[in-house]
Amino acid sequence: MIMALDLASRQSGWAVFDNDGSLVEYGIIAPKPLKLTARQRLPIIMKEIQAVIDKHGIKEMILEEPAGGKEDSRGAGNNWLTMSVLFITHGAVALEMERQKIKYSIISPSTWQNRLAIFKRDRAGRKAGAKDYAITNYKLADTLEQDIYDAVCLYDCKKWLDAHPPVKKEEDLQWR
């Protein structure tokens, strides 16, 4: 079982797939109340992720790489405090995956969007493209949280990357 996780500072989307690629379950992790500090949200996020891992016997995790910040040319608009929270949260998840010996991959937003032919320039266009992709390919309702669509797209990108490993040249395989 594989879990794709679109981890965010306030609300995270997840999707679980079986080994045949069928979507088994999806959901949102959204610690309440919203006024909780990042320090208060982190244990709640970790507990909810663990509940999904335990329920489905997760053996592999796919995470979206944090992206954004004012200086990010993709224009996500996240401030550096938000980015710090994202990095800490991602680090906590990665450490837990290591501790539990769960294989994990980290995929950048531009990688999954490009692999799935979501070539919109603005954030709203990219989000709409991900939603359309997930609805079309997995017959999801059009009323779900955006983070769920993004998690589904992460899984499909990983599936594509696994099927198309990079070709290594002989000289790349030798010590330099």
C-alpha positions in Angstrom: 0.0 0.0 0.0 1.2 3.4 -1.0 0.3 6.8 0.6 0.7 10.0 -1.3 0.7 13.1 0.9 0.4 16.7 -0.1 1.7 18.0 3.2 0.9 21.7 4.0 1.1 23.9 7.1 -2.6 24.1 7.7 -4.3 21.3 5.7 -2.9 18.3 4.1 -4.4 15.9 1.5 -3.6 12.2 1.3 -4.5 9.3 -0.9 -3.9 5.6 -0.5 -3.3 3.2 -3.4 -3.0 -0.5 -3.5 -0.2 -2.3 -5.3 -2.3 -2.5 -8.5 -2.7 1.3 -8.5 -6.3 1.4 -7.4 -7.3 4.4 -5.2 -8.4 2.9 -1.9 -9.1 5.9 0.3 -8.4 9.6 0.5 -8.8 12.3 3.0 -7.7 15.6 4.7 -5.6 16.2 7.7 -6.7 19.6 9.2 -5.8 20.1 12.8 -8.4 22.3 14.6 -8.8 25.0 15.7 -7.0 26.9 13.0 -5.4 29.2 15.7 -3.2 26.3 16.9 0.5 27.0 16.6 2.7 25.0 14.3 4.2 23.3 17.4 0.7 22.3 18.5 -0.4 21.1 15.0 2.7 18.9 14.4 1.8 16.1 16.9 -1.8 16.1 15.5 -0.6 15.8 11.9 1.8 13.0 12.9 -0.9 11.1 14.8 -3.3 11.3 11.8 -0.6 10.2 9.4 0.2 7.3 11.6 -3.5 6.3 11.8 -3.6 6.0 8.0 -0.3 4.1 8.0 -1.7 1.6 10.6 -5.1 1.3 8.9 -3.7 0.5 5.5 -0.3 -1.1 6.2 1.5 1.6 4.3 4.8 0.4 2.9 5.7 3.4 0.8 5.1 7.2 1.1 5.2 9.9 -1.6 5.7 13.5 -0.3 5.5 16.7 -2.3 8.6 18.8 -1.9 8.0 22.1 -0.2 7.9 25.0 -2.7 7.1 28.6 -2.5 8.3 31.7 -0.8 8.3 35.2 -2.2 11.5 34.6 -4.1 10.1 31.4 -5.8 9.6 32.1 -9.4 6.6 29.8 -9.4 4.9 32.5 -7.2 3.3 30.3 -4.6 3.4 33.3 -2.3 4.3 31.4 0.9 6.2 33.5 3.4 9.4 32.2 5.0 7.7 31.4 8.3 5.3 29.1 6.4 8.2 27.6 4.6 10.0 27.0 7.9 6.9 25.2 9.2 6.7 23.1 6.0 10.4 22.1 6.2 10.0 21.1 9.9 6.9 19.1 9.2 8.4 17.4 6.2 11.5 16.6 8.3 9.4 15.1 11.0 7.5 12.9 8.5 10.7 11.8 6.8 12.3 10.9 10.1 9.3 8.9 11.1 9.4 7.0 7.8 13.0 6.2 8.4 12.2 5.0 11.9 9.5 2.7 10.6 11.5 1.6 7.6 8.9 2.9 5.2 10.3 3.8 1.8 9.6 7.4 0.8 10.0 9.6 -2.2 9.9 13.4 -2.4 8.7 14.9 -5.7 8.7 18.6 -6.6 5.5 20.2 -7.6 6.9 21.2 -11.0 8.0 17.5 -11.6 4.5 16.1 -11.1 2.8 18.9 -12.9 5.0 18.6 -15.9 4.8 14.8 -16.0 1.0 14.9 -15.9 1.0 17.7 -18.6 -0.3 20.4 -16.2 1.4 23.4 -17.9 -0.5 26.3 -16.4 1.6 29.4 -15.5 -0.4 30.6 -12.5 -1.2 28.8 -9.3 -4.9 28.8 -9.9 -4.4 27.3 -13.3 -2.1 24.6 -11.9 -4.6 23.7 -9.2 -7.5 23.5 -11.7 -5.3 21.3 -13.9 -4.6 18.9 -11.0 -8.3 18.8 -10.1 -9.3 18.0 -13.7 -6.6 15.3 -14.0 -7.7 13.6 -10.8 -11.4 13.8 -11.7 -10.8 12.5 -15.2 -8.5 9.6 -14.2 -10.0 8.5 -10.9 -13.6 9.6 -11.3 -13.5 11.7 -8.1 -16.2 14.1 -7.2 -15.5 17.8 -8.1 -16.3 18.9 -4.6 -13.2 17.5 -2.8 -10.5 19.6 -1.2 -7.7 20.6 -3.6 -5.1 18.8 -1.5 -6.7 15.5 -2.3 -6.4 16.0 -6.0 -2.8 17.0 -5.6 -2.1 13.9 -3.6 -3.6 11.7 -6.3 -1.4 13.5 -8.9 1.7 12.9 -6.8 0.9 9.2 -6.9 0.5 9.1 -10.7 3.7 11.0 -11.2 5.6 8.5 -9.0 4.1 5.7 -11.0 5.3 7.3 -14.2 8.8 7.9 -12.8 9.0 4.3 -11.7 8.0 3.1 -15.2 10.5 5.5 -16.9 13.8 5.3 -14.9 16.5 7.7 -16.0 19.0 6.2 -18.4 22.5 6.3 -17.0 25.6 6.7 -19.3 28.5 4.4 -18.5 30.6 7.4 -17.4 27.9 8.4 -14.9 28.2 5.1 -13.2 32.0 5.3 -12.5 33.7 7.1 -9.7 35.2 10.4 -10.6 
